[in-house]
Amino acid sequence: SAEGPPWRIGAMPDADKTRTWNFLLPDTGEHEFKVENAGSSKERRCFIDGSCLECPPETALFTGPGASLLELRQGQVGRWQLLVNGTMVEEYNPGKHHKGDENSMREFRSMPEGSYTIATKFTAESGGLKIVRKFRFIAMDAFHEVEIAHKDWIWHFLYDGQVLDRLTHTMWEDKCSKVFHLEMTDGRKLIAELRMEWMEAKRLWGYALSVNHIPVPTYWTMAGGYDNNAMPPEIIDATSPLGGSPPAGALPAAAALEEPMEEVEAALPLADRELLPQGVSFDAEARCYQANIMVRGKFMFLGEYKTPEEAHARWQEESERLK
């Protein structure tokens, strides 16, 4: 269902109109500046550290913490930028970084010292990331969310709206995994494992997340929207030491990719399975269609779509390009 669960409905403004920057000032520490409806000078709303600022029409300059000067500016490619005391707040670059920095969150080699304001966190919209999967779980009586995005052969991992890590891969790799830490409000950490794997029997890319060895189901996909039946598990051992022993009955993330083939096939009518066009597979969990193409003996992921026709059109486009 495209409609969100009760805890998500109306929770977030249009991401294309909303930007958030987290930056550091020498005298006053870390701050957050947020703008909603950035493209409309009449409906624009601005916040600093959660407090709403006076924002008359056409206003782009604000007084910030410690008498700093904040300026909202639209860049050459149309993306909004924040300048603090005349220097742009550092942005997340989702593309390929210099050799040696491929999986680094920052790329300081391309930014001379003193030419930017240090960002303490990066959000998905800061790098223009397109989220493909969302997972949700409960820990310490609060909801938490892990998201993944994919762009230019790079996986991006987000935790509670902030870019946490990245993993560069090649088009020939059919299996990737990443282990990372999720910090709780009291400083304690959970250990998470996310796996992305090509499943030859199903002709699908599968995604699986475990947190402290507890499988966490997908509850949102780019093509299918929200799944109201996906219940977020409670990570009961949230206060256990990092990397501790798995609780009884817990499984690693890889186990979530090993569901019986009969269950996946049962989700799609037999007639539909037989009529899927070339280059198209049905993802029963995400309720969407994947487009993949064979290149030098390996399947290359082309995207997820709501209909087999859209997926097949993408396959045809790439097939023509490779001729």
C-alpha positions in Angstrom: 0.0 0.0 0.0 1.3 3.5 -0.8 -0.3 4.9 2.3 1.8 4.8 5.4 1.3 3.1 8.7 -0.4 5.3 11.4 3.0 6.5 12.8 4.1 7.7 9.3 1.0 9.5 7.9 1.7 13.2 7.6 5.0 12.8 9.5 7.3 14.3 6.9 7.0 17.2 4.4 7.8 16.7 0.7 11.5 15.8 0.6 12.0 17.8 -2.6 11.0 21.0 -0.8 12.7 20.3 2.5 16.4 20.5 3.4 18.2 20.1 6.7 21.8 21.1 7.5 23.7 20.2 10.7 26.7 22.4 11.2 29.4 23.3 13.8 30.3 26.7 15.1 33.4 27.2 17.1 31.8 29.1 20.0 28.3 27.6 20.2 28.7 24.0 19.0 26.4 22.0 16.9 23.3 23.4 15.3 20.5 22.4 12.9 19.0 24.6 10.2 15.9 23.4 8.4 13.8 24.9 5.6 10.4 23.7 4.4 8.8 24.7 1.1 12.2 26.0 0.0 11.0 26.7 -3.5 8.2 29.0 -2.4 9.2 32.4 -0.9 5.6 32.9 0.3 5.2 29.6 2.1 8.8 29.0 3.2 9.3 28.1 6.8 12.8 28.1 8.5 13.9 26.7 11.8 17.1 26.9 13.8 17.6 24.2 16.4 13.8 23.5 16.3 12.7 27.1 16.8 10.8 28.8 14.0 12.4 31.9 12.5 10.7 35.0 11.3 10.6 34.4 7.5 9.0 37.3 5.6 8.5 36.7 1.8 11.8 36.9 -0.2 13.8 36.6 3.0 17.1 34.6 2.6 19.3 36.0 5.3 18.9 35.2 9.0 20.7 35.8 12.2 21.9 32.6 13.6 23.5 31.3 16.9 26.3 33.5 18.3 25.3 36.4 15.9 26.3 34.2 12.9 24.9 35.1 9.5 22.9 32.4 7.8 22.2 32.6 4.1 19.9 30.3 2.0 20.9 30.2 -1.6 20.0 28.2 -4.6 22.9 26.7 -6.5 23.5 26.5 -10.2 21.9 23.0 -10.5 18.8 24.2 -8.5 19.8 22.6 -5.2 19.5 24.6 -2.1 22.7 25.6 -0.2 23.2 27.0 3.3 26.1 29.5 3.9 27.2 30.3 7.4 29.2 33.5 7.8 29.8 33.4 4.0 31.1 29.8 3.7 28.9 26.9 2.4 28.0 24.1 4.8 29.7 20.9 3.7 27.4 18.6 1.6 27.4 14.9 1.2 28.7 13.7 -2.2 26.9 10.5 -3.1 29.1 9.9 -6.2 32.5 8.3 -6.6 35.2 9.7 -4.4 39.0 9.9 -5.0 40.9 6.7 -4.8 41.4 5.8 -1.2 38.3 7.7 -0.2 35.8 5.5 -2.0 33.9 4.5 1.2 34.6 7.7 3.2 31.7 9.9 4.2 33.7 13.0 3.4 35.9 14.0 0.5 38.2 16.7 1.9 40.7 16.5 -0.9 38.3 18.4 -3.2 37.6 21.1 -0.6 40.4 23.5 0.3 40.7 24.2 4.1 38.6 27.2 5.1 36.3 27.0 2.1 33.5 25.3 3.9 31.6 25.0 7.2 31.9 21.5 8.8 28.7 19.5 8.7 28.2 17.2 11.7 25.6 15.0 9.9 24.3 14.4 6.4 20.6 13.8 5.5 19.3 11.8 2.5 18.1 15.0 0.7 21.6 16.6 1.1 23.0 14.2 -1.4 19.9 13.8 -3.5 19.7 10.1 -2.5 16.9 7.9 -3.8 15.8 5.5 -1.1 15.0 2.0 -2.3 14.3 0.1 1.0 13.2 1.1 4.5 13.4 -1.1 7.6 11.9 -0.3 11.0 12.5 -1.7 14.5 11.8 -0.8 18.1 14.6 -0.4 20.7 14.5 1.2 24.1 10.8 2.0 23.6 11.4 4.1 20.5 11.0 3.5 16.7 14.2 3.5 14.6 14.7 3.3 10.9 17.4 2.0 8.6 17.2 3.0 4.9 19.3 2.0 1.9 19.9 3.9 -1.3 21.8 3.0 -4.5 23.5 5.2 -7.0 26.4 4.8 -9.4 27.5 1.4 -8.0 27.5 2.7 -4.4 25.2 1.6 -1.6 24.3 4.3 1.0 23.1 3.4 4.5 21.0 5.7 6.6 20.0 5.5 10.2 17.1 7.6 11.6 17.3 10.0 8.6 21.1 10.5 8.7 23.7 9.1 6.2 25.6 6.6 8.3 27.9 4.7 5.9 28.5 3.8 2.3 29.9 0.8 0.3 31.3 1.0 -3.2 31.0 -2.1 -5.4 31.5 -3.2 -9.0 28.9 -4.3 -11.5 30.3 -7.8 -11.4 29.7 -8.4 -7.7 26.5 -10.3 -7.0 26.8 -10.3 -3.2 27.6 -7.4 -0.8 27.3 -7.0 2.9 28.0 -4.3 5.4 28.2 -4.4 9.2 27.7 -1.1 11.0 26.8 0.3 14.5 23.5 2.0 15.4 23.9 4.3 18.4 21.1 4.7 20.9 20.3 7.9 22.8 22.3 6.7 25.9 25.4 6.0 23.8 25.0 2.3 23.7 25.3 0.7 20.3 23.5 -2.1 18.4 25.2 -4.1 15.7 23.5 -4.2 12.3 24.2 -6.4 9.3 22.7 -5.6 5.9 23.1 -7.9 2.9 22.3 -7.4 -0.7 22.5 -10.5 -2.8 21.6 -11.8 -6.3 19.4 -14.9 -5.9 19.8 -16.9 -9.1 16.8 -19.2 -8.5 14.5 -16.2 -8.2 16.3 -13.9 -10.6 16.0 -11.2 -8.0 18.1 -8.9 -5.8 17.3 -9.7 -2.2 17.8 -7.4 0.8 18.1 -8.5 4.4 18.7 -6.6 7.6 19.4 -7.9 11.1 19.9 -5.8 14.2 21.6 -7.5 17.2 20.9 -10.8 15.2 17.1 -10.1 15.0 15.7 -10.1 11.4 14.1 -6.8 10.5 11.5 -6.9 7.7 11.2 -4.3 4.9 8.3 -2.0 5.5 8.7 0.4 2.6 10.0 0.1 -1.0 10.4 2.7 -3.7 8.0 1.0 -6.1 5.5 -0.5 -3.7 5.3 2.1 -0.9 4.4 1.1 2.6 3.5 -2.4 3.8 1.1 -2.0 6.7 1.5 -5.7 7.5 5.2 -5.4 8.2 5.4 -5.2 12.0 8.6 -3.7 13.4 10.3 -6.2 15.8 11.4 -5.2 19.2 15.1 -5.5 19.9 14.8 -6.7 23.4 18.5 -7.0 24.0 19.2 -3.5 23.0 21.4 -2.9 26.1 23.5 -6.0 25.6 27.2 -5.5 24.8 28.1 -4.7 21.2 28.6 -7.9 19.2 27.3 -10.1 22.1 26.0 -13.6 21.6 22.8 -13.9 19.5 19.6 -14.4 21.6 17.9 -17.8 21.4 16.3 -18.4 18.0 17.9 -15.3 16.4 19.2 -15.6 12.8 21.7 -13.6 10.9 20.6 -11.3 8.0 21.6 -14.0 5.5 18.8 -16.3 6.7 16.1 -13.8 5.6 17.3 -14.4 2.0 16.7 -18.1 2.3 12.9 -18.3 2.3 11.4 -21.3 0.4 11.0 -20.7 -3.3 7.4 -22.0 -3.1 6.4 -19.1 -0.9 7.7 -16.5 -3.3 6.1 -18.2 -6.3 2.8 -18.4 -4.5 2.6 -14.7 -4.2 2.4 -14.3 -8.0 -0.4 -16.1 -10.0 0.9 -18.9 -12.2 -0.3 -17.2 -15.4 1.5 -14.0 -14.5 4.8 -15.9 -13.8 4.7 -17.5 -17.2 3.9 -14.2 -19.0 6.6 -11.9 -17.5 8.6 -10.3 -20.3 12.3 -10.7 -20.8 14.5 -9.1 -18.2 11.7 -8.8 -15.6 11.3 -10.6 -12.2 8.6 -10.2 -9.6 9.7 -9.4 -6.0 7.0 -10.9 -3.8 8.2 -9.2 -0.6 8.3 -5.7 -2.1 5.3 -6.3 -4.4 7.2 -4.8 -7.3 9.0 -5.8 -10.5 12.7 -5.7 -10.9 14.5 -5.1 -14.2 17.9 -6.9 -14.6 20.1 -7.5 -17.7 22.8 -10.0 -18.3 26.2 -8.4 -19.0 29.3 -10.7 -19.4 27.7 -13.5 -17.5 26.5 -11.3 -14.6 23.0 -9.8 -13.9 23.1 -6.0 -13.6 20.3 -4.4 -11.5 18.4 -1.8 -13.5 15.7 -0.7 -11.0 12.3 -1.5 -9.4 9.0 -0.7 -11.0 5.3 -0.9 -10.3 4.4 -2.7 -13.5 6.1 -5.4 -15.6 5.7 -3.1 -18.6 7.8 -0.3 -17.0 10.5 -2.8 -16.0 10.6 -4.4 -19.5 10.9 -0.9 -21.0 13.9 -0.2 -18.8 15.4 -3.6 -19.9 14.8 -2.7 -23.6 16.5 0.7 -23.1 19.6 -0.8 -21.6 19.6 -3.7 -24.1 19.7 -1.2 -27.0 22.4 0.8 -25.3 24.7 -2.3 -24.9 24.4 -3.4 -28.6 
